[in-house]
Amino acid sequence: MKKIFLLLLSLFLLAGCKNVKLTNGENALVTFKEGGISSDELYQELKETYGAEKLMNLIDMHLLEKLYKTDNDEKAYVNQTVKTTKKTAKDMNADFDLYLNYYYGLANESAFRDYLSLTYKRNLWVKDYAKETVSEKQINEYYENETYGDIEASQILITVDTKKDATDDEKKKAEQKAYDKAKEIISKLKDGEDFAKLAKEYSKDENSSSNGGSLGKVNTDSVPSEVFSALLNLKDGSYSTSPVKSSNGYHILYRKSQDKKPELNDELTEKIKTTIGSEIAKESGFSIKALKALREKNEMKILDTDLNKDFETLVNRQTQSASNSSSNK
């Protein structure tokens, strides 16, 4: 993204340094037997074609590089995305550079890596800005309604075992089989059999089955939401009398005890802000709002009148697109 404008600048300066003039007095970039093309013409053409979008990328990267240094997480993200995109292009029997040009409007892998780096840093800023917008009221409401003491629990997990190419009928049968097995285990519990012994025998959770199904102390961030909701509704010393379904399969749960709700100290406040901020950052149009705030915070001014007008049009178009996308959901 930087390369286009650096090339422009180089061409413009080069033409000026050679001091070759056209009849209209402009610096010549290309000459013919009669007349030629000036560096001003090329600059104007590229500005009108790529100007606002490329300038936006340059502005954001200039500001974001001051906030976020490239780290190993960013490098891993870029490398993995490049690898995945190359595989996609290969699967389509497409030349990688042509694929990038068609789908991203980028010339080559180097430009793609620049684009991914910018995307990564933009996402970091959007999350940080979202976190800054979280109010004290939101924090208190989340603490009252969404914060719980850890629950010490155990589980017996019965997975739905199907092949990747299974038919809908096969998937349905596998689902029923898993459900029936979970019901059978619950019947054994009702008959007085030991939960830990049954977990060792039947649970498909490799991390807990050998330990009698013990999950240790869990909270909303360590187990599926369906599992934690079910645990909240159990009394200490009781187990679920109906299988609890999640994306992992069917769970039979045992709740041993629950800790008191933690105090709202600085550490928990910060954690709540991060959680709420992550949800705010996902809202349609918020990323555009966040990046506008970044530019305003740095008192950005575009001195080229035409580019400034095109830039504002681009931002308005992005905002409208996000609004339309939100209303269509």
C-alpha positions in Angstrom: 0.0 0.0 0.0 2.9 2.3 0.7 4.6 1.4 -2.6 2.1 3.2 -4.8 2.6 6.5 -3.2 6.4 6.0 -2.8 6.5 5.3 -6.5 4.4 8.3 -7.3 6.7 10.5 -5.2 9.8 9.0 -6.8 8.4 9.6 -10.3 7.3 13.1 -9.5 10.7 14.0 -8.0 12.6 12.3 -10.8 10.8 14.2 -13.5 11.4 17.4 -11.6 15.1 16.7 -11.1 15.7 16.1 -14.8 13.9 19.4 -15.5 12.4 18.2 -18.7 9.4 20.4 -19.5 6.4 19.9 -21.8 5.1 22.8 -23.8 2.6 23.6 -21.1 5.4 23.9 -18.6 4.7 20.8 -16.6 7.4 18.3 -15.7 7.7 15.6 -18.3 7.4 11.9 -17.3 7.1 10.4 -20.8 8.0 12.2 -24.1 7.0 11.5 -27.7 8.1 13.0 -31.0 5.4 15.5 -30.3 4.2 16.2 -26.7 4.3 13.8 -23.8 2.8 12.8 -20.4 3.6 14.9 -17.4 4.2 13.6 -13.8 1.3 15.8 -12.8 -1.0 13.8 -15.2 0.1 10.5 -13.7 -0.3 11.8 -10.1 -3.8 13.2 -10.9 -4.9 9.9 -12.5 -3.7 7.7 -9.6 -5.0 10.1 -7.1 -8.5 10.0 -8.6 -8.4 6.2 -9.0 -6.7 5.1 -5.8 -6.4 8.2 -3.7 -8.9 8.2 -0.9 -8.6 4.4 -0.1 -4.8 4.3 -0.3 -4.5 7.5 1.7 -6.8 6.0 4.4 -4.6 3.0 4.6 -1.4 5.1 4.8 -3.0 7.3 7.5 -4.1 4.4 9.6 -0.8 2.5 9.4 1.1 5.7 10.2 -0.9 6.2 13.4 -1.2 2.5 14.4 2.5 1.7 14.0 3.1 4.2 16.8 0.7 2.4 19.1 1.3 -1.3 18.2 4.7 -2.7 17.5 4.7 -5.9 15.3 4.9 -8.9 17.6 5.0 -12.6 17.3 1.2 -12.8 17.4 0.8 -10.5 14.5 3.5 -12.4 12.5 1.7 -15.7 13.2 -1.6 -14.2 12.0 -0.1 -12.8 8.8 1.9 -16.0 8.0 -1.1 -18.3 8.7 -3.5 -16.1 6.6 -1.0 -16.0 3.7 -0.6 -19.8 3.9 -4.4 -20.3 3.9 -4.9 -17.9 1.1 -2.3 -19.6 -1.0 -4.0 -22.9 -0.5 -7.3 -21.4 -1.6 -5.7 -20.0 -4.7 -4.0 -23.4 -5.4 -7.3 -25.2 -5.0 -8.8 -22.9 -7.6 -5.9 -23.5 -9.9 -5.2 -19.7 -9.8 -2.0 -17.8 -9.9 -1.5 -16.3 -6.4 -0.7 -12.8 -7.6 -3.7 -12.9 -10.0 -5.9 -14.2 -7.1 -4.8 -11.3 -4.9 -5.4 -8.8 -7.6 -8.9 -10.1 -8.3 -10.1 -10.5 -4.7 -8.1 -7.9 -2.9 -7.0 -5.4 -5.5 -3.4 -6.0 -4.5 -0.4 -6.6 -6.7 1.6 -9.3 -4.9 2.3 -11.2 -1.6 4.3 -8.3 -0.2 1.3 -5.9 -0.6 -1.0 -8.6 0.9 1.2 -8.9 3.9 1.1 -5.1 4.4 -2.7 -5.3 4.1 -2.9 -8.1 6.7 -0.6 -6.2 9.1 -2.8 -3.1 8.8 -5.9 -5.2 9.4 -4.4 -6.8 12.5 -3.4 -3.4 14.0 -6.8 -1.9 13.1 -8.5 -4.7 15.0 -6.3 -4.1 18.0 -7.2 -0.5 18.1 -11.0 -1.2 17.6 -10.9 -3.5 20.7 -8.9 -1.1 22.8 -11.2 1.8 21.8 -14.3 -0.3 22.5 -12.9 -1.0 26.0 -12.5 2.7 26.6 -16.2 3.3 25.8 -17.4 0.9 28.5 -19.3 2.9 31.2 -19.3 2.3 35.0 -23.0 1.5 34.7 -22.3 -1.3 32.2 -19.6 -2.6 34.5 -21.9 -2.7 37.5 -24.7 -4.3 35.6 -22.4 -7.0 34.2 -21.1 -7.6 37.7 -24.6 -8.0 39.2 -26.1 -10.1 36.4 -23.2 -12.0 34.7 -20.6 -12.5 37.4 -20.6 -15.8 39.4 -18.4 -17.6 41.9 -16.5 -20.6 40.6 -18.4 -23.9 40.6 -16.5 -27.1 41.4 -18.0 -29.7 39.1 -17.6 -33.0 37.3 -19.0 -34.3 34.0 -19.6 -37.4 31.9 -19.4 -36.4 28.3 -21.0 -38.6 25.6 -20.0 -37.4 22.1 -22.0 -37.7 18.9 -19.7 -39.8 16.7 -20.1 -39.4 13.0 -17.9 -39.5 9.9 -17.2 -36.3 7.9 -19.2 -37.6 5.0 -22.1 -38.8 7.1 -25.6 -38.4 5.6 -28.3 -36.4 7.5 -29.9 -39.7 8.4 -26.6 -41.1 9.8 -26.1 -37.9 11.8 -29.6 -38.1 13.2 -29.1 -41.7 14.3 -25.7 -40.9 15.9 -27.3 -38.0 17.8 -30.1 -40.3 19.1 -27.6 -42.9 20.1 -25.5 -40.4 22.1 -28.7 -39.1 23.8 -29.9 -42.6 24.7 -26.5 -43.4 26.2 -26.6 -40.3 28.3 -30.1 -41.2 29.5 -28.9 -44.7 30.3 -26.0 -43.3 32.5 -28.4 -41.1 34.3 -30.6 -44.1 35.1 -27.5 -45.8 36.6 -26.9 -42.7 38.8 -30.5 -42.9 39.9 -29.9 -46.5 40.9 -27.1 -45.4 43.2 -24.0 -46.0 41.0 -21.0 -43.8 41.6 -20.6 -40.8 39.4 -16.7 -40.9 39.3 -16.8 -44.6 38.4 -19.3 -44.0 35.6 -17.2 -41.1 34.3 -14.1 -43.3 34.1 -16.1 -45.9 32.2 -18.2 -43.9 29.8 -16.9 -40.3 29.5 -15.3 -39.3 26.2 -13.6 -36.2 27.8 -10.0 -37.3 27.8 -9.0 -34.5 30.1 -11.4 -35.4 32.9 -12.5 -39.0 32.6 -9.4 -40.6 34.2 -10.0 -38.2 37.2 -13.6 -39.3 37.7 -14.9 -36.6 35.5 -13.6 -33.8 37.7 -13.5 -30.4 35.9 -12.1 -28.6 38.9 -13.5 -25.1 39.4 -15.1 -23.7 36.3 -16.8 -20.4 35.3 -18.3 -18.8 32.2 -15.0 -18.6 30.4 -13.9 -22.3 30.9 -17.0 -24.4 29.8 -19.7 -24.1 27.2 -22.4 -21.6 28.1 -25.1 -24.4 28.2 -23.0 -26.4 30.7 -22.5 -23.4 33.0 -26.1 -22.5 32.9 -27.1 -26.0 33.8 -24.6 -26.0 36.7 -26.1 -22.8 38.0 -29.5 -24.5 38.2 -28.2 -27.5 40.1 -27.9 -27.6 43.9 -24.7 -28.5 45.6 -24.3 -32.3 45.7 -26.7 -33.0 42.8 -26.4 -34.1 39.2 -28.4 -33.3 36.1 -31.3 -35.6 35.5 -31.5 -34.7 31.8 -28.7 -34.7 29.3 -27.3 -31.2 28.7 -26.5 -30.6 25.0 -23.6 -28.5 23.7 -21.5 -28.5 20.6 -19.3 -31.1 22.3 -22.1 -33.6 22.8 -24.3 -34.6 25.7 -23.2 -33.8 29.3 -24.2 -35.3 32.6 -23.1 -32.8 35.2 -22.4 -33.0 38.9 -22.2 -29.9 41.0 -20.1 -30.2 44.2 -20.0 -26.6 45.5 -19.9 -22.9 44.4 -17.7 -20.1 45.7 -19.1 -16.7 46.7 -19.2 -14.1 44.0 -15.8 -12.3 43.9 -15.5 -8.7 45.0 -15.5 -6.0 42.3 -11.8 -5.1 42.6 -9.6 -3.4 39.9 -8.6 -6.8 38.4 -12.2 -7.9 37.9 -13.2 -4.5 36.7 -10.5 -4.7 34.0 -11.7 -8.2 33.0 -15.3 -7.1 32.8 -14.3 -4.1 30.6 -12.5 -6.4 28.3 -15.4 -8.7 28.0 -18.0 -6.0 27.3 -15.6 -4.2 25.0 -15.1 -7.3 22.9 -18.9 -7.4 22.3 -19.1 -3.7 21.5 -16.2 -4.1 19.0 -18.3 -6.6 17.1 -21.2 -4.2 16.6 -21.8 -3.2 13.0 -20.2 0.1 12.1 -18.2 0.3 15.3 -14.8 -0.3 13.7 -15.4 2.7 11.3 -16.4 4.8 14.3 -13.2 3.7 16.2 -10.9 4.5 13.3 -12.5 7.9 12.8 -11.9 8.6 16.5 -8.2 7.6 16.1 -7.8 10.1 13.3 -9.6 12.8 15.2 -7.5 12.1 18.3 -4.4 12.8 16.2 -5.9 15.9 14.7 -5.6 14.6 11.1 -6.0 17.1 8.3 -5.9 16.4 4.6 -4.5 19.5 2.9 -5.5 18.4 -0.7 -9.0 19.7 -1.1 -10.1 17.1 -3.7 -8.6 14.2 -1.7 -10.2 15.5 1.5 -13.6 15.5 -0.2 -13.0 12.0 -1.6 -11.9 10.8 1.8 -15.0 12.0 3.5 -17.1 10.4 0.8 -15.3 7.1 1.3 -16.0 7.2 5.1 -19.6 8.1 4.6 -19.9 5.2 2.1 -18.4 2.8 4.6 -20.7 4.0 7.3 -23.8 3.6 5.1 -22.7 0.2 4.0 -22.3 -0.9 7.7 -25.7 0.6 8.5 -27.4 -1.3 5.6 -25.6 -4.5 6.6 -26.9 -4.2 10.2 -30.5 -3.5 9.1 -30.5 -6.5 6.9 -29.6 -9.0 9.7 
